[in-house]
Every structure is written in C-alpha cells, then in structure tokens.
Amino acid sequence: PIYDNLIAGFYFFHHPESGERNLDGRLLKLSEFYGFLCREYERVLDEGLLRPSISRFRKIHGVGKGYTKHRIMDTLIRRFILLLRNGALMDGRIVLG
C-alpha cells in the first residue's frame, strides 16, 4: 500500500510529531501502522470485500493486471477521502455532483 496523509486519514492514523525527540519511537509507530496497512489490504483482498469495486475500476479505467489490486485500493481510498474533503458528505450521506 501507499502511505500518505489521505490513506492515514482514512484509517484515523495520527502521525507522530516530526519534532518528537524519540526517533526510534516515531519509526516504530510508523512501521506498526504500515504493517497494519499491509495486513488490512490482504484481509480485504482475501475476503473479497472490494472484488466488485476492483472489477468495475478495471473495466471503467481500462487498466490491466500491471495496475495491481493494491494500487486500485489505494486509488479508491484516496479518491474517497478527496471527495469527502471537497464537500461530498451532506447529512451523513455522500453526495456526488
């Protein structure tokens, strides 16, 4: 998985402060979160939770096998967060366009 602010926000992960003196503690927290992401992506794929979304993404965007399922998951999560940040959530529902 890609690790960035959008992915971290989706999972409610709070970055360790960059000015934090304990570098080992910061690295441990970041490593643990990345390990969680790897396990979570595998769980979602193993259970087929995004199978219809991944298939539809491939069909709509015409991407081949080189565009991995992990990359599609990253793209879907990042796009979802961007939609929410740009006002797509109204009255507890996602409203597009």
Summary of the structure (lengths in Angstrom):
residues: 97
radius of gyration: 15.8
end to end distance: 28.6
largest distance: 47.8
contacts: 214
relative contact order: 0.14
helix: 60%
strand: 4%
